[in-house]
Amino acid sequence: MKLKDLTYRYGKMRFWEMLPGILAWSTFLLALLFSVFKPYWAIIFIIIFDLYWLFRVIYFIIFLFVSWRAYRRTIKINWQAKLENLPRAQRIHHLIFLPTYQEDYEIVKTTFTAIKNSAFPNDRIFIVLGGEERDETNFRRIADRMQSEFAGTFKKIMICQHPKDLADEIPGKGSNLNWSGHRAAEILSREYPEIADEDLVVSSFDVDTIAHAQYYSYLTYLYCTVERPERCSYQPVALFSNNIWTAPALVRIAAFGTTFWLMGELSRPERLWTFSSHSMPWKMLKDVDFWQKNIVSEDSRIFMQAFVEYSGDYRVIPMYLPVSMDTVTGRNFWEYVVALYKQQRRWAWGVEHLPIMVEAFNRDQNMPARLKRKYIFNHIEGMFTWATAPILIFVLGWLPLRLAYESQALVQAAPFTLQALMQLAMAGVFVSGFLAMTLLPPRPAQVKKWTWLVMVLQWALLPITFIVFGAIPAIDAQTRLMIGKYLGFNVTKKTRQP
């Protein structure tokens, strides 16, 4: 069964579309009501919730540190040398999709150059540069230059221009990839029939993605050594550090927050979905008929497409090597803030997966019930926590203390209890700050040396970032889905400062 064959469309399963938003807003409403009418009960709940959050922080730090250690070990290994003892590795080819829309020439050239300089042989790498008819003049200019400047470098550079206004599509990365995937399949079957589907590994990258020099070698090693590699996607560490030194502090905190969330998930592959730039088998893509073209969150949806296609017999393999992308950009601070908010809201729009998961799981009689329950619960719990936890901890958690009678012993002790819990939980801030320093790229010459101090002090902004660029975009996304105001794809503009 393919997800695209289901009858679900926006607006059909209104209960499941509304559920995440209802849970979030009900929580806020109950917190306010109990703070006013039953502040004593509210204080007990907040203390329990903060204690639960403390344990989650400790839990997160442990898994984050495990991933960081694995990352530090993995980047020191010459993975290309390890391929010499794997006969199948000599047959593996890589197909790299680079969808682009209104990007500058320098962005695209830098990505092509990074692929060229990778350790893996260029003559076994295909590149698919996918542009948009809406950006035809700019795209054709860049595509022609890439074909000219990198002629003979790779196995083949495929240029695919996605037509505008096709039926049943949402303009965006998913529809671009869907079109490019079908065109690439036609070219491969016509010009390279000797390459088996099982010997082709796909990487779906944002066009600003700079993969580690050993990335394709490490990916090949995993593909040749893991059990049933055609039933796995491969998730690297996503760093948003190409321009991290010139981004505002709030943007840097949000960027590292996303990286650390993903690193924590890499240590728990049993609950891992694909995110942003990642890799997958070509055979799987053909089996699911490529990316869906009418959704926003194609990077995570492609995992669910495969998961449903194989009745739960599909997983994500952690890759402890980095791919580095740009943070959001802007001409001034306000444009940075708006762009960051829209990016976080787009990621939070992954809440749209819930209704189609429910429909697909209901129809699939072969998928184990425990997997269905686990994935639905994890999705709801993750979205709920994303939207509510920062508000409950940093805002609503202190409201009942203002409204309760101070003569009660619990009320008198509560501020000190909450403060102690928060101080313990802030250990996560110090760990994050330390690990962030180890993940920074070299400081550009034009950046002042004292910026190192800012990189340390900026972590004091973490509570603000949690709320403004964490909870609020998630609430926004869930509310839009709840009321039927569906979100379209918002392109993150990529520019580089000289």
C-alpha positions, 0 to 999 in steps of 0.5 A: 500500500502506498500513502499516495493511494489513500483517500486522505486529503486536508480536511477529511479526517478533521478529528485527527487534524484537530486533536493536537491543537485541542490537546495543546489549547486545553492544557493552557486553558486548564492551567489558567483555570486551575491557577485561578480557582485551584492554585494549590492543585496547579502548584502540585501539577507544576512541581510534578511537571517540572520534576518530569521535565528534569528527568527528561533533560537528564535523559536527553543529556545522556543520549546527546552525549552518547551521540556526540562521542560517536560523532567524534569517533566517526569523523576520525575514520577514513571510511573510503579506505574501509571500502577496499575490503567490501567487494559490493562497494565497488558497484555502489553509485550515488544519486544526489538530488539538489532542489533549488529555487531562487538560490544564488550561483555561489550557493550552488557552486559551493555545494557542487565543489564539496561533492567534487572534493569528497573522498568517494569517486566522482565517476560513480556520482550522479547529480540531479539539479532540480529547478522551478519554472517559476524561477526559469531565467535564474535557474537556467543560468545557474544550470548552464554554468554548472554543466560547463564548469563541472563537465566531465567531473561526475557520472552525469549532471541531470537538469530537471525543471519542474513545471508550475501549476501542475494538478494536485501539487503544493509548490515546494520541495516535495513536488520538485523532488517528485518531478525530478525523481521521475525524470531521473528514473527515465534517464537512468533506465534509458542510459544506464540500464547496467546499474541495478536499483539495489546498487544506487543510493539517493541523497536528498539535500537542500541545495546549500548542504555541504556534506563531510568529505567522507560522507558518501564513503561512510554511507556506502560502508553502511549500505554494504554492511547493515542488515537489509540496507534497502529497508533503511534510510540513513540520517546524518548529523544536521549542522546549520553552521555554514554561516553560523558566525555571522548569524544573530545569537537567537538564530544560532541558539535555534540552529544548535537546538535543532542539531542537539534534538536530532543528535539525541534522537540518533541514539534512539533509532527505534523512534527516529524519523528522517529529517532535512538532508538525508539518504535512502535507497533508490529501490525504496523511492521507486517502490513508493513512487517517489516523494509526495507532491502535495505536502509540506514536510517531505523530508519526514513524510518519505520515511512514513511512506516507506514505513507504510509501504513495507508494513513497518519493516523499515527503519532509520540508520544513524549516521554520525557524520555531519552535513552542514547547511545555512541558518536562515538569513536576512538583511536586518535583525527583523528579517532574521527573526521572521525567517527563523519563525517561518522555518520553525513553523514549517518544521512544526507542520510535521504535525500534518502526518498524524491523520494519514498515519491513522488512516494508513495504519487502520488499513494495514492488517500486516503491520504489528499493532504495537508499532502502530500504537508506538508511532501514533503515541510518539508523534502526538506526545512529541508535538504536544511537548514541543508546543506546551512544555516551554510555556508551562515551565517558563510562563504558566508555571509561575502563575498559581504562585501569584494567586495562591494564599501565601500562608499555605506551606506548599505555596511558601516552599514552591518558589524555592522548589521550582527554582531548584528544579530549574537550576538542575535542569539548566545543566542542559544549557551548560552541556549544550554550550560546551558541545556547541563550541566543539561543533563550530566551524573555523572562525572566519577572518572577518569575524572578531575574536571576541565573538567567541565570548558571545558564543558562550554568553548567548546560551542565556537566551535559551528560555526565550528561544524555547518559547519564541522559536519553539513553542509558539511556532508549534502552537501556530502550526497545530492551531492552523491544522485544527481550524483548517487553515492549512500551511503552504511551503515557505522557502528558506532564503539562502544567501552568503555574506562575503 
